[in-house]
Amino acid sequence: MNPLLRQVLPVLGLDEAYAAEHLDLAAGSALPSALPVNVLACGSVAAAGLAGLALRDPGSGRVDVDPRQVSVAFRSDQVQTVDGVGESGFAPLSGFFRAHDGWVRTHANYPHHRERLLRALDLPETAGREDAAAAIAEREAQEVEDAVVADHGIAVRVRSVGEWMASEQAAAVAGHDVLAVGRAGGSGAIPVPDRPRVLDLTRVIAGPVATRTLAFLGCDVLRVDSPRLPELELQHLDTGAGKRSTLIDLHETHARQRFHELLDSADVLVTGYRPGALEVFGLHPDELARTHPHLICATLTAWTPDGPWGGRRGFDSIVQAATGISLLESADGRTPGALPAQALDHATGYLLAAGVLAALRQRATDGGTWRVSAHLARSAHWLLQTDALDGPAVPLQDPSPWTVATRTPRGTVVQSRPAFRLPDGPKQFAHVGRPWGTDPAEWR
């Protein structure tokens, strides 16, 4: 059995006998890596599929997980095209830069992160990649990390696995489970609704993958964004599949009241913002357990909420660089590399979705207030510390059999099919991502 799946089955309230009876997990790998990425990917996808089956129709059929489909789903940002044109996943100022004494990885895909990076490097707004490379080359890697983080930007010194594991933050990460599902309070049992209502306060990839999975499994998912933080359009097109999208500015009193009205009749709240960012709006899990005891509160972070980095911003690529994965993936032993997909994002997203589905089932039988959590750095630890092995990977030269084309107002969009299939379930998402922020702030 897949080692990751075996580890999380008890957390989901399932056992190996159930998985053996209801899972078809094909052999093979299409994600070439020095690490067992296929095991991580297929295990997390299988966990979400089995949790979905157990919630909806626990005694019927088998979940189908094909590693080839999983590999395409995990590379959805690389595979997606609009009228035949794809887009690079990273902006010019995102990536690896050589510092005076090592390497730095930056993330500047969003305009506000780009602005903070340039300011920390004392560069003008018009600066490009060559300017950033020259500025970083003159500094020590730790100096760059410290300066950018102090300005609320995103950069990290590339570390080895040994250096990372000896750090205080690694010790904090190790204190968390790869997936946690727990009861946090008391309330009456609530039957599983036909369409559980999910409020989605997540951005980028991991959180949106979790809620996209919940939408695929029949939840009514309403993604809520601030109009102050626009999303990347093509990214939203992919990760917004099957969901609706609305804008609410929680800084405004009436808008904040409307959001809490939505919470009153929601079943699940999924958050993916930096720890502490939402507490001022009354959205701390402890406060929600008091004001909305029926609510399942699912949280996702980069570094876990503990340790000296608990409040830091982070992305998959940054976690790879900090934890030593980038050096393990080096093609020449010197220049840092990367996993073949944003695998930490996707795997953590599927695990979080699995936990939410398990909590819905537990709430229906036992009642209670439930919390679910998963973290990118903890997924990285699993990948680095497991003794699981992948077989030889055979990359897909033609992903088209595992994609679907949809005609939309903005053109023909080609995207990955869902990573798994339920018996008699749909073969594709209900729709590609709707235009950002164009739906009303209301339930169906």
C-alpha positions as CSV (number, residue, x, y, z in Angstrom):
1,M,0.0,0.0,0.0
2,N,1.1,3.6,-0.7
3,P,3.0,4.6,2.5
4,L,1.5,8.1,2.7
5,L,-2.0,6.7,2.3
6,R,-1.3,4.1,5.0
7,Q,-0.2,6.9,7.4
8,V,-3.2,9.1,6.9
9,L,-6.0,6.4,6.7
10,P,-6.5,6.4,10.5
11,V,-6.7,10.2,10.6
12,L,-9.5,9.9,8.0
13,G,-11.3,7.2,10.1
14,L,-10.6,4.6,7.5
15,D,-8.5,1.4,7.5
16,E,-6.4,-0.5,5.1
17,A,-9.1,-3.1,4.5
18,Y,-11.4,-0.3,3.2
19,A,-8.6,1.1,1.0
20,A,-7.9,-2.4,-0.4
21,E,-11.5,-2.9,-1.3
22,H,-12.2,0.5,-2.7
23,L,-9.1,1.8,-4.4
24,D,-7.6,1.0,-7.8
25,L,-4.1,2.6,-7.7
26,A,-2.1,1.7,-10.8
27,A,1.6,1.2,-10.8
28,G,4.0,3.5,-12.4
29,S,5.4,7.0,-12.2
30,A,5.5,10.0,-14.6
31,L,7.2,12.5,-12.2
32,P,11.0,12.0,-12.5
33,S,12.7,13.1,-9.3
34,A,15.5,12.2,-6.9
35,L,12.7,12.0,-4.3
36,P,9.6,9.7,-4.2
37,V,7.3,12.4,-5.6
38,N,5.0,9.9,-7.2
39,V,4.4,8.3,-3.8
40,L,3.5,11.6,-2.3
41,A,1.3,12.6,-5.2
42,C,-0.6,9.4,-5.6
43,G,-1.0,8.9,-1.8
44,S,-2.5,12.3,-1.3
45,V,-4.8,12.0,-4.3
46,A,-5.9,8.5,-3.2
47,A,-6.6,9.9,0.3
48,A,-9.0,12.6,-1.1
49,G,-10.7,10.1,-3.4
50,L,-11.3,7.5,-0.6
51,A,-12.5,10.2,1.8
52,G,-14.9,11.4,-0.8
53,L,-16.2,7.9,-1.5
54,A,-16.6,7.2,2.3
55,L,-18.6,10.4,2.7
56,R,-21.0,9.8,-0.2
57,D,-21.3,6.1,-0.9
58,P,-19.0,4.1,1.3
59,G,-20.0,0.7,0.2
60,S,-20.1,1.1,-3.6
61,G,-17.4,0.9,-6.3
62,R,-13.7,1.8,-6.4
63,V,-11.7,5.0,-6.6
64,D,-9.5,5.1,-9.7
65,V,-6.1,6.7,-9.4
66,D,-3.8,6.6,-12.4
67,P,-0.3,8.0,-11.9
68,R,-0.2,9.4,-15.4
69,Q,-3.4,11.4,-14.7
70,V,-2.0,12.4,-11.3
71,S,1.2,13.7,-12.9
72,V,-0.7,15.8,-15.4
73,A,-3.0,17.2,-12.6
74,F,0.1,18.1,-10.5
75,R,1.6,19.9,-13.5
76,S,-1.7,21.7,-14.3
77,D,0.0,25.1,-14.4
78,Q,2.4,23.7,-17.0
79,V,-0.2,21.9,-19.0
80,Q,-2.9,24.6,-19.2
81,T,-3.3,26.5,-22.5
82,V,-5.7,29.1,-23.8
83,D,-6.1,28.9,-27.6
84,G,-3.0,26.8,-27.7
85,V,-0.8,29.2,-25.7
86,G,0.6,28.4,-22.3
87,E,2.3,30.7,-19.8
88,S,5.4,30.4,-17.7
89,G,4.6,29.7,-14.1
90,F,7.1,32.2,-12.7
91,A,7.7,35.9,-13.2
92,P,11.1,37.2,-14.3
93,L,12.1,38.2,-10.7
94,S,11.1,34.8,-9.3
95,G,13.7,32.1,-9.2
96,F,17.2,31.2,-8.2
97,F,19.9,33.9,-7.9
98,R,23.5,33.4,-7.1
99,A,24.6,35.4,-4.0
100,H,28.2,36.1,-2.9
101,D,28.3,32.9,-0.8
102,G,25.5,30.7,-2.1
103,W,22.1,30.8,-3.6
104,V,18.8,32.6,-3.0
105,R,15.3,31.8,-4.2
106,T,12.8,34.6,-4.6
107,H,9.1,34.7,-5.3
108,A,7.8,37.8,-7.0
109,N,4.8,36.6,-9.1
110,Y,2.4,39.0,-7.4
111,P,2.9,42.8,-7.9
112,H,3.1,43.6,-4.2
113,H,5.8,40.9,-3.7
114,R,7.8,42.2,-6.6
115,E,7.6,45.7,-5.2
116,R,8.9,44.6,-1.8
117,L,11.7,42.6,-3.3
118,L,13.0,45.5,-5.4
119,R,12.7,47.8,-2.4
120,A,14.7,45.4,-0.2
121,L,17.4,45.3,-2.9
122,D,17.4,49.1,-3.3
123,L,16.4,48.8,-6.9
124,P,13.9,51.0,-8.9
125,E,10.5,49.8,-10.0
126,T,11.9,49.5,-13.6
127,A,14.6,47.0,-12.6
128,G,14.6,43.6,-14.3
129,R,16.1,40.2,-13.7
130,E,19.7,41.2,-14.6
131,D,19.5,44.1,-12.2
132,A,18.3,41.9,-9.4
133,A,21.0,39.3,-10.2
134,A,23.7,41.9,-10.0
135,A,22.4,43.3,-6.7
136,I,22.1,39.8,-5.1
137,A,25.5,38.7,-6.3
138,E,27.1,41.5,-4.2
139,R,25.5,40.3,-1.0
140,E,25.6,37.2,1.2
141,A,22.6,34.9,0.8
142,Q,21.4,35.3,4.4
143,E,21.6,39.1,4.1
144,V,19.3,39.0,1.1
145,E,16.8,36.7,2.9
146,D,16.8,38.9,6.0
147,A,16.3,42.1,4.1
148,V,13.5,40.8,1.9
149,V,11.7,39.1,4.8
150,A,12.0,42.3,6.9
151,D,10.2,44.2,4.2
152,H,7.4,41.5,4.1
153,G,8.7,40.1,0.8
154,I,9.5,36.5,-0.1
155,A,13.1,35.2,-0.4
156,V,15.0,32.4,1.2
157,R,18.6,31.3,1.4
158,V,19.0,27.9,-0.2
159,R,19.9,25.3,2.5
160,S,21.0,21.7,2.6
161,V,18.7,19.1,4.1
162,G,21.1,18.7,7.1
163,E,21.2,22.4,7.7
164,W,17.4,22.7,7.6
165,M,16.8,19.7,9.8
166,A,19.1,21.2,12.5
167,S,17.1,24.4,12.6
168,E,14.6,25.6,15.1
169,Q,11.9,25.9,12.5
170,A,12.4,22.3,11.3
171,A,11.9,21.2,14.9
172,A,8.6,23.2,15.0
173,V,7.5,21.6,11.7
174,A,8.3,18.1,13.1
175,G,5.8,18.7,15.9
176,H,2.9,18.6,13.4
177,D,1.2,15.7,11.7
178,V,1.2,15.5,7.9
179,L,-2.6,15.8,8.2
180,A,-4.5,16.6,11.4
181,V,-8.2,16.1,11.9
182,G,-9.5,16.7,15.4
183,R,-12.6,17.7,17.4
184,A,-12.3,21.1,19.1
185,G,-15.7,21.5,20.8
186,G,-19.2,20.3,21.2
187,S,-22.2,20.7,19.0
188,G,-25.0,18.4,17.8
189,A,-24.6,16.0,14.9
190,I,-25.4,17.5,11.5
191,P,-26.3,15.2,8.6
192,V,-24.1,15.6,5.5
193,P,-25.9,18.1,3.3
194,D,-26.5,17.3,-0.4
195,R,-24.1,20.1,-1.2
196,P,-21.9,21.1,1.7
197,R,-21.2,24.8,1.7
198,V,-17.6,25.7,1.7
199,L,-16.2,29.2,2.1
200,D,-12.8,29.4,0.5
201,L,-10.4,32.0,1.8
202,T,-7.3,30.6,0.0
203,R,-5.0,31.8,-2.8
204,V,-2.3,30.6,-5.1
205,I,-2.2,26.8,-5.4
206,A,-2.4,24.6,-2.3
207,G,-5.6,25.9,-0.8
208,P,-7.4,26.4,-4.1
209,V,-6.5,22.8,-5.1
210,A,-8.1,21.6,-1.8
211,T,-11.4,23.5,-2.5
212,R,-11.4,22.6,-6.2
213,T,-11.3,19.0,-5.0
214,L,-14.2,19.7,-2.7
215,A,-16.2,21.3,-5.6
216,F,-15.4,18.2,-7.8
217,L,-16.9,16.0,-5.0
218,G,-20.2,18.0,-4.9
219,C,-19.6,20.9,-2.5
220,D,-20.9,24.4,-3.2
221,V,-17.6,26.3,-3.0
222,L,-17.6,30.1,-2.8
223,R,-14.2,31.6,-3.0
224,V,-13.9,34.9,-1.3
225,D,-11.1,37.4,-2.1
226,S,-10.3,40.9,-1.1
227,P,-10.6,43.4,-4.0
228,R,-7.3,44.8,-2.6
229,L,-5.4,41.6,-3.6
230,P,-6.1,40.6,-7.3
231,E,-5.4,37.1,-8.3
232,L,-3.3,36.0,-11.3
233,E,-5.8,35.4,-14.0
234,L,-4.5,32.2,-15.6
235,Q,-3.8,30.7,-12.2
236,H,-7.4,31.4,-11.1
237,L,-8.6,29.9,-14.4
238,D,-7.0,26.6,-13.4
239,T,-7.5,26.4,-9.6
240,G,-10.9,28.0,-9.7
241,A,-12.5,25.1,-11.6
242,G,-15.9,24.1,-10.4
243,K,-16.1,27.0,-7.9
244,R,-17.7,30.4,-7.7
245,S,-15.7,33.6,-7.0
246,T,-16.8,36.7,-5.1
247,L,-15.2,39.8,-3.6
248,I,-15.6,40.9,0.0
249,D,-13.4,43.6,1.7
250,L,-13.2,42.4,5.3
251,H,-11.9,45.9,6.3
252,E,-15.4,47.3,5.6
253,T,-17.9,46.9,8.4
254,H,-20.9,46.0,6.2
255,A,-18.9,43.6,4.0
256,R,-17.5,41.9,7.1
257,Q,-21.0,41.5,8.4
258,R,-22.1,39.9,5.1
259,F,-19.2,37.5,5.4
260,H,-20.2,36.4,8.8
261,E,-23.8,35.9,7.6
262,L,-22.3,33.5,5.0
263,L,-20.5,31.8,7.8
264,D,-23.7,31.2,9.7
265,S,-24.9,28.8,7.1
266,A,-21.6,27.4,5.9
267,D,-20.4,23.9,6.7
268,V,-16.7,24.5,6.1
269,L,-14.3,27.4,6.2
270,V,-10.9,26.8,4.5
271,T,-8.2,29.4,5.1
272,G,-4.7,29.6,3.6
273,Y,-3.5,33.0,4.6
274,R,-0.4,33.7,6.8
275,P,-1.0,32.8,10.5
276,G,-2.5,35.8,12.3
277,A,-3.6,37.6,9.1
278,L,-7.4,36.9,9.6
279,E,-7.6,37.1,13.4
280,V,-8.5,40.8,13.4
281,F,-11.7,39.9,11.5
282,G,-12.9,37.4,14.1
283,L,-11.7,34.4,12.1
284,H,-9.3,32.7,14.6
285,P,-10.3,29.0,15.0
286,D,-10.8,29.5,18.7
287,E,-13.2,32.4,18.2
288,L,-15.0,30.5,15.4
289,A,-15.5,27.5,17.7
290,R,-17.4,29.8,20.0
291,T,-19.4,31.8,17.5
292,H,-19.9,29.0,14.9
293,P,-19.7,25.7,16.7
294,H,-21.1,23.8,13.7
295,L,-18.2,24.9,11.5
296,I,-15.4,22.8,10.2
297,C,-12.4,25.0,10.2
298,A,-9.5,23.9,7.8
299,T,-6.2,25.8,7.8
300,L,-3.2,25.5,5.6
301,T,0.1,27.3,6.1
302,A,3.6,27.2,4.5
303,W,5.7,26.7,7.7
304,T,3.2,25.7,10.3
305,P,1.9,28.3,12.8
306,D,4.8,27.6,15.2
307,G,8.5,28.3,15.4
308,P,10.4,31.5,14.4
309,W,9.1,31.2,10.8
310,G,5.5,30.6,11.8
311,G,4.4,34.1,10.7
312,R,6.4,34.1,7.4
313,R,4.9,34.1,4.0
314,G,5.9,31.1,1.8
315,F,5.2,29.2,-1.4
316,D,6.0,25.7,-2.6
317,S,9.2,26.8,-4.4
318,I,10.4,28.7,-1.3
319,V,9.8,25.7,0.9
320,Q,11.7,23.5,-1.5
321,A,14.7,25.8,-1.4
322,A,14.7,26.2,2.4
323,T,14.3,22.5,3.3
324,G,17.1,21.2,1.0
325,I,14.9,19.7,-1.7
326,S,16.3,22.2,-4.3
327,L,19.9,21.0,-3.7
328,L,18.8,17.3,-3.9
329,E,17.1,18.1,-7.2
330,S,20.3,19.7,-8.6
331,A,21.1,18.5,-12.1
332,D,24.8,19.2,-11.8
333,G,25.4,19.0,-8.0
334,R,25.9,22.8,-7.8
335,T,23.0,24.7,-9.2
336,P,19.7,24.3,-7.3
337,G,16.9,22.5,-9.0
338,A,13.2,21.9,-8.4
339,L,10.7,19.1,-8.2
340,P,9.0,18.3,-11.5
341,A,5.8,19.9,-10.3
342,Q,4.6,22.2,-7.4
343,A,4.1,18.9,-5.6
344,L,4.1,20.2,-2.1
345,D,1.3,22.6,-3.0
346,H,-0.8,19.9,-4.7
347,A,-0.2,17.1,-2.2
348,T,-1.0,19.4,0.8
349,G,-4.1,20.5,-1.0
350,Y,-5.4,17.0,-1.6
351,L,-4.6,16.0,2.0
352,L,-6.5,19.0,3.4
353,A,-9.5,18.2,1.2
354,A,-9.4,14.6,2.5
355,G,-9.4,15.9,6.1
356,V,-12.4,18.1,5.4
357,L,-14.3,15.2,3.9
358,A,-13.5,13.1,7.0
359,A,-14.6,15.9,9.3
360,L,-18.0,16.2,7.5
361,R,-18.5,12.5,8.0
362,Q,-17.5,12.6,11.7
363,R,-19.7,15.7,12.3
364,A,-22.6,13.7,11.0
365,T,-22.1,10.8,13.3
366,D,-20.5,12.3,16.4
367,G,-21.3,16.0,16.2
368,G,-18.7,18.5,17.4
369,T,-16.6,21.3,16.2
370,W,-13.8,20.1,13.9
371,R,-10.5,21.4,12.8
372,V,-8.3,20.2,9.9
373,S,-4.8,21.3,9.2
374,A,-1.9,20.6,6.8
375,H,1.3,22.5,6.0
376,L,3.7,22.7,3.0
377,A,6.8,22.3,5.1
378,R,5.3,19.2,6.8
379,S,4.7,17.6,3.4
380,A,8.3,18.5,2.6
381,H,9.4,16.7,5.7
382,W,7.4,13.6,4.8
383,L,9.1,13.6,1.3
384,L,12.5,14.0,2.8
385,Q,12.2,11.4,5.6
386,T,10.2,8.6,4.1
387,D,11.9,5.4,3.1
388,A,9.4,4.9,0.3
389,L,10.8,4.5,-3.2
390,D,9.5,5.3,-6.6
391,G,10.0,3.1,-9.5
392,P,11.6,4.4,-12.7
393,A,9.7,7.4,-14.0
394,V,8.5,7.6,-17.5
395,P,7.6,11.2,-18.3
396,L,4.5,11.8,-20.5
397,Q,5.5,13.2,-23.8
398,D,1.9,13.9,-24.8
399,P,-0.5,14.8,-21.9
400,S,-3.5,15.2,-24.2
401,P,-5.2,12.0,-23.3
402,W,-5.4,13.3,-19.7
403,T,-6.6,16.8,-20.5
404,V,-10.0,18.2,-21.6
405,A,-10.7,21.2,-23.9
406,T,-13.5,23.7,-23.0
407,R,-14.7,26.5,-25.2
408,T,-15.1,29.7,-23.0
409,P,-15.6,33.4,-23.7
410,R,-11.9,33.9,-23.5
411,G,-11.0,31.1,-25.8
412,T,-10.5,27.3,-25.8
413,V,-9.0,26.3,-22.5
414,V,-7.2,23.0,-22.2
415,Q,-6.7,21.8,-18.7
416,S,-5.9,18.6,-16.8
417,R,-8.8,16.3,-15.9
418,P,-9.4,15.7,-12.2
419,A,-6.6,13.6,-10.6
420,F,-9.0,10.8,-9.6
421,R,-12.4,9.3,-10.5
422,L,-15.1,8.0,-8.3
423,P,-17.4,5.2,-9.5
424,D,-20.0,6.7,-12.0
425,G,-18.5,10.1,-11.2
426,P,-17.8,12.9,-13.6
427,K,-14.7,12.9,-15.8
428,Q,-14.1,16.6,-15.6
429,F,-14.7,19.6,-13.4
430,A,-18.1,21.3,-13.7
431,H,-16.5,24.3,-15.4
432,V,-13.2,26.1,-15.7
433,G,-12.5,28.9,-13.3
434,R,-15.1,31.6,-13.5
435,P,-13.9,35.2,-13.9
436,W,-12.4,36.4,-10.7
437,G,-14.8,38.1,-8.3
438,T,-17.9,38.1,-10.6
439,D,-20.3,36.0,-8.5
440,P,-22.6,37.4,-5.8
441,A,-21.7,36.9,-2.2
442,E,-24.5,34.4,-1.5
443,W,-25.1,30.7,-1.4
444,R,-26.9,28.9,-4.3
